Amino acid sequence: MSLKTQMADDFAKVVLNADEFAEDISYIQDGDTKAIKAIIVRSRLEGGVEDGGRISRNQCEAYIANGTEYGMAAVNKGKDTVQFPERVGESNATWAVIDVISKDSAMWHLLVEK
């Protein structure tokens, strides 16, 4: 097993552990719903110097596994949606995947908007 493969496996099994950091979400792509784990950052996003447009109360960040076993192998900006509560303990809300902030062999870092 390569270091790259091991890191992706560790991210999926350790960081995306619901007993630690992650929570269950639904990822909807092309009409199909997949239950996966994600780390949701619900705090207000602060705009960067070059990208002041990312300040919104209706946006969150989501970290999901990159791959078919624990996450998604592909992400379609503007088409995919995810479902999770706006606040922990509330009912699920539907969020549109509007941007891929970053991606590597282990994870997707997504910007989602209600």
PyRosetta script that sets phi, psi and omega in degrees:
from pyrosetta import init, pose_from_sequence

init()
pose = pose_from_sequence("MSLKTQMADDFAKVVLNADEFAEDISYIQDGDTKAIKAIIVRSRLEGGVEDGGRISRNQCEAYIANGTEYGMAAVNKGKDTVQFPERVGESNATWAVIDVISKDSAMWHLLVEK")
pose.set_psi(1, 131.0)
pose.set_omega(1, 179.9)
pose.set_phi(2, -79.1)
pose.set_psi(2, 163.3)
pose.set_omega(2, 177.1)
pose.set_phi(3, -60.2)
pose.set_psi(3, -41.0)
pose.set_omega(3, 179.9)
pose.set_phi(4, -60.2)
pose.set_psi(4, -44.6)
pose.set_omega(4, 178.7)
pose.set_phi(5, -66.6)
pose.set_psi(5, -41.4)
pose.set_omega(5, 180.0)
pose.set_phi(6, -63.9)
pose.set_psi(6, -40.9)
pose.set_omega(6, 179.3)
pose.set_phi(7, -64.7)
pose.set_psi(7, -41.1)
pose.set_omega(7, 178.1)
pose.set_phi(8, -64.0)
pose.set_psi(8, -41.1)
pose.set_omega(8, 178.3)
pose.set_phi(9, -65.3)
pose.set_psi(9, -43.0)
pose.set_omega(9, 178.1)
pose.set_phi(10, -62.2)
pose.set_psi(10, -42.1)
pose.set_omega(10, 179.2)
pose.set_phi(11, -59.3)
pose.set_psi(11, -46.3)
pose.set_omega(11, -177.4)
pose.set_phi(12, -67.6)
pose.set_psi(12, -39.1)
pose.set_omega(12, -173.9)
pose.set_phi(13, -92.0)
pose.set_psi(13, -26.8)
pose.set_omega(13, -176.7)
pose.set_phi(14, -103.4)
pose.set_psi(14, -58.8)
pose.set_omega(14, -176.7)
pose.set_phi(15, -67.8)
pose.set_psi(15, -40.7)
pose.set_omega(15, 179.9)
pose.set_phi(16, -87.6)
pose.set_psi(16, 30.4)
pose.set_omega(16, 176.3)
pose.set_phi(17, -84.4)
pose.set_psi(17, 122.1)
pose.set_omega(17, -177.9)
pose.set_phi(18, -64.3)
pose.set_psi(18, -19.8)
pose.set_omega(18, 176.9)
pose.set_phi(19, -80.0)
pose.set_psi(19, -10.2)
pose.set_omega(19, -178.3)
pose.set_phi(20, -114.2)
pose.set_psi(20, -81.3)
pose.set_omega(20, -171.3)
pose.set_phi(21, -112.0)
pose.set_psi(21, -30.7)
pose.set_omega(21, -166.7)
pose.set_phi(22, -91.7)
pose.set_psi(22, 169.1)
pose.set_omega(22, 174.4)
pose.set_phi(23, -139.0)
pose.set_psi(23, 160.5)
pose.set_omega(23, 179.0)
pose.set_phi(24, -78.2)
pose.set_psi(24, 133.8)
pose.set_omega(24, 174.3)
pose.set_phi(25, -133.9)
pose.set_psi(25, 167.6)
pose.set_omega(25, 172.1)
pose.set_phi(26, -109.7)
pose.set_psi(26, 132.1)
pose.set_omega(26, 177.2)
pose.set_phi(27, -112.2)
pose.set_psi(27, 122.9)
pose.set_omega(27, -176.8)
pose.set_phi(28, -111.5)
pose.set_psi(28, 120.8)
pose.set_omega(28, -179.9)
pose.set_phi(29, -136.9)
pose.set_psi(29, 124.9)
pose.set_omega(29, 179.8)
pose.set_phi(30, 53.0)
pose.set_psi(30, 37.9)
pose.set_omega(30, 178.1)
pose.set_phi(31, 82.8)
pose.set_psi(31, -8.3)
pose.set_omega(31, 178.8)
pose.set_phi(32, -97.1)
pose.set_psi(32, 134.9)
pose.set_omega(32, 179.9)
pose.set_phi(33, -105.4)
pose.set_psi(33, 132.1)
pose.set_omega(33, 178.8)
pose.set_phi(34, -125.7)
pose.set_psi(34, 128.6)
pose.set_omega(34, 176.1)
pose.set_phi(35, -83.0)
pose.set_psi(35, 121.7)
pose.set_omega(35, 179.0)
pose.set_phi(36, -137.1)
pose.set_psi(36, 173.5)
pose.set_omega(36, 176.2)
pose.set_phi(37, -102.9)
pose.set_psi(37, 149.2)
pose.set_omega(37, 179.9)
pose.set_phi(38, -151.0)
pose.set_psi(38, 155.8)
pose.set_omega(38, 168.4)
pose.set_phi(39, -100.9)
pose.set_psi(39, 121.8)
pose.set_omega(39, -178.4)
pose.set_phi(40, -107.4)
pose.set_psi(40, 128.1)
pose.set_omega(40, 175.6)
pose.set_phi(41, -104.9)
pose.set_psi(41, 107.0)
pose.set_omega(41, -174.6)
pose.set_phi(42, -94.8)
pose.set_psi(42, -5.0)
pose.set_omega(42, -178.7)
pose.set_phi(43, -69.1)
pose.set_psi(43, 155.8)
pose.set_omega(43, -179.0)
pose.set_phi(44, -61.5)
pose.set_psi(44, 131.9)
pose.set_omega(44, 179.9)
pose.set_phi(45, -77.8)
pose.set_psi(45, 139.5)
pose.set_omega(45, 176.1)
pose.set_phi(46, -101.6)
pose.set_psi(46, 133.2)
pose.set_omega(46, -179.7)
pose.set_phi(47, -71.0)
pose.set_psi(47, 144.9)
pose.set_omega(47, 175.9)
pose.set_phi(48, -85.7)
pose.set_psi(48, 170.5)
pose.set_omega(48, 179.8)
pose.set_phi(49, -59.0)
pose.set_psi(49, -43.3)
pose.set_omega(49, -176.6)
pose.set_phi(50, -89.4)
pose.set_psi(50, -11.9)
pose.set_omega(50, -175.6)
pose.set_phi(51, -137.2)
pose.set_psi(51, 68.3)
pose.set_omega(51, -178.1)
pose.set_phi(52, -69.5)
pose.set_psi(52, -6.9)
pose.set_omega(52, -177.9)
pose.set_phi(53, -80.0)
pose.set_psi(53, 0.3)
pose.set_omega(53, -177.0)
pose.set_phi(54, -97.9)
pose.set_psi(54, 36.5)
pose.set_omega(54, 175.4)
pose.set_phi(55, -112.4)
pose.set_psi(55, 110.2)
pose.set_omega(55, -178.0)
pose.set_phi(56, -157.0)
pose.set_psi(56, 140.1)
pose.set_omega(56, 176.3)
pose.set_phi(57, -77.2)
pose.set_psi(57, -15.2)
pose.set_omega(57, -177.5)
pose.set_phi(58, -101.5)
pose.set_psi(58, 23.8)
pose.set_omega(58, 178.5)
pose.set_phi(59, -123.4)
pose.set_psi(59, 148.1)
pose.set_omega(59, 174.3)
pose.set_phi(60, -137.9)
pose.set_psi(60, 166.3)
pose.set_omega(60, 172.9)
pose.set_phi(61, -109.3)
pose.set_psi(61, 144.7)
pose.set_omega(61, 178.3)
pose.set_phi(62, -132.0)
pose.set_psi(62, 133.1)
pose.set_omega(62, 174.0)
pose.set_phi(63, -109.5)
pose.set_psi(63, 121.9)
pose.set_omega(63, 178.9)
pose.set_phi(64, -129.7)
pose.set_psi(64, 159.9)
pose.set_omega(64, 179.2)
pose.set_phi(65, -69.6)
pose.set_psi(65, 144.8)
pose.set_omega(65, 175.6)
pose.set_phi(66, -96.1)
pose.set_psi(66, 107.2)
pose.set_omega(66, -179.4)
pose.set_phi(67, 145.1)
pose.set_psi(67, 161.4)
pose.set_omega(67, -174.3)
pose.set_phi(68, -79.6)
pose.set_psi(68, -23.5)
pose.set_omega(68, -175.9)
pose.set_phi(69, -70.6)
pose.set_psi(69, -47.6)
pose.set_omega(69, -176.1)
pose.set_phi(70, -114.9)
pose.set_psi(70, -9.8)
pose.set_omega(70, -174.9)
pose.set_phi(71, -149.4)
pose.set_psi(71, -131.5)
pose.set_omega(71, -177.8)
pose.set_phi(72, -126.8)
pose.set_psi(72, 136.2)
pose.set_omega(72, 178.4)
pose.set_phi(73, -82.7)
pose.set_psi(73, -23.5)
pose.set_omega(73, 179.3)
pose.set_phi(74, -140.5)
pose.set_psi(74, 150.9)
pose.set_omega(74, 177.7)
pose.set_phi(75, -129.6)
pose.set_psi(75, 131.9)
pose.set_omega(75, 179.6)
pose.set_phi(76, -109.4)
pose.set_psi(76, 98.6)
pose.set_omega(76, 178.6)
pose.set_phi(77, -58.3)
pose.set_psi(77, 135.7)
pose.set_omega(77, 177.5)
pose.set_phi(78, 81.8)
pose.set_psi(78, -10.4)
pose.set_omega(78, 179.9)
pose.set_phi(79, -116.6)
pose.set_psi(79, -40.6)
pose.set_omega(79, -177.8)
pose.set_phi(80, -77.1)
pose.set_psi(80, 153.5)
pose.set_omega(80, 173.9)
pose.set_phi(81, -132.7)
pose.set_psi(81, 160.8)
pose.set_omega(81, 174.6)
pose.set_phi(82, -132.0)
pose.set_psi(82, 155.0)
pose.set_omega(82, 178.3)
pose.set_phi(83, -126.3)
pose.set_psi(83, 125.2)
pose.set_omega(83, 174.2)
pose.set_phi(84, -162.4)
pose.set_psi(84, 161.0)
pose.set_omega(84, -178.0)
pose.set_phi(85, -70.1)
pose.set_psi(85, 144.9)
pose.set_omega(85, 175.1)
pose.set_phi(86, -64.2)
pose.set_psi(86, -38.3)
pose.set_omega(86, 175.1)
pose.set_phi(87, -126.0)
pose.set_psi(87, 143.7)
pose.set_omega(87, -179.1)
pose.set_phi(88, -56.7)
pose.set_psi(88, 132.0)
pose.set_omega(88, 179.3)
pose.set_phi(89, 96.0)
pose.set_psi(89, -12.6)
pose.set_omega(89, 179.1)
pose.set_phi(90, -89.7)
pose.set_psi(90, 176.6)
pose.set_omega(90, 176.1)
pose.set_phi(91, -72.6)
pose.set_psi(91, 156.7)
pose.set_omega(91, 179.7)
pose.set_phi(92, -63.7)
pose.set_psi(92, 145.1)
pose.set_omega(92, 171.5)
pose.set_phi(93, -120.0)
pose.set_psi(93, 157.4)
pose.set_omega(93, 178.4)
pose.set_phi(94, -98.7)
pose.set_psi(94, 131.2)
pose.set_omega(94, -177.9)
pose.set_phi(95, -122.4)
pose.set_psi(95, 137.8)
pose.set_omega(95, 176.3)
pose.set_phi(96, -88.3)
pose.set_psi(96, 138.2)
pose.set_omega(96, 174.1)
pose.set_phi(97, -80.5)
pose.set_psi(97, 110.0)
pose.set_omega(97, -174.8)
pose.set_phi(98, -104.9)
pose.set_psi(98, -16.0)
pose.set_omega(98, -180.0)
pose.set_phi(99, -159.8)
pose.set_psi(99, 150.2)
pose.set_omega(99, 169.6)
pose.set_phi(100, -101.5)
pose.set_psi(100, 106.5)
pose.set_omega(100, -178.8)
pose.set_phi(101, -69.3)
pose.set_psi(101, -43.8)
pose.set_omega(101, 175.3)
pose.set_phi(102, -159.9)
pose.set_psi(102, 166.1)
pose.set_omega(102, -178.7)
pose.set_phi(103, -155.7)
pose.set_psi(103, 140.1)
pose.set_omega(103, 170.7)
pose.set_phi(104, -141.0)
pose.set_psi(104, -168.6)
pose.set_omega(104, -175.3)
pose.set_phi(105, -69.1)
pose.set_psi(105, -16.6)
pose.set_omega(105, -177.4)
pose.set_phi(106, -101.7)
pose.set_psi(106, -34.5)
pose.set_omega(106, -171.9)
pose.set_phi(107, -150.0)
pose.set_psi(107, 161.2)
pose.set_omega(107, 169.3)
pose.set_phi(108, -106.7)
pose.set_psi(108, 139.0)
pose.set_omega(108, 173.2)
pose.set_phi(109, -115.0)
pose.set_psi(109, 108.6)
pose.set_omega(109, -171.1)
pose.set_phi(110, -111.1)
pose.set_psi(110, 149.1)
pose.set_omega(110, 169.8)
pose.set_phi(111, -105.2)
pose.set_psi(111, 124.9)
pose.set_omega(111, -179.3)
pose.set_phi(112, -122.3)
pose.set_psi(112, 152.3)
pose.set_omega(112, -174.7)
pose.set_phi(113, -139.3)
pose.set_psi(113, 141.5)
pose.set_omega(113, 177.4)
pose.set_phi(114, -89.5)
pose.dump_pdb("model.pdb")
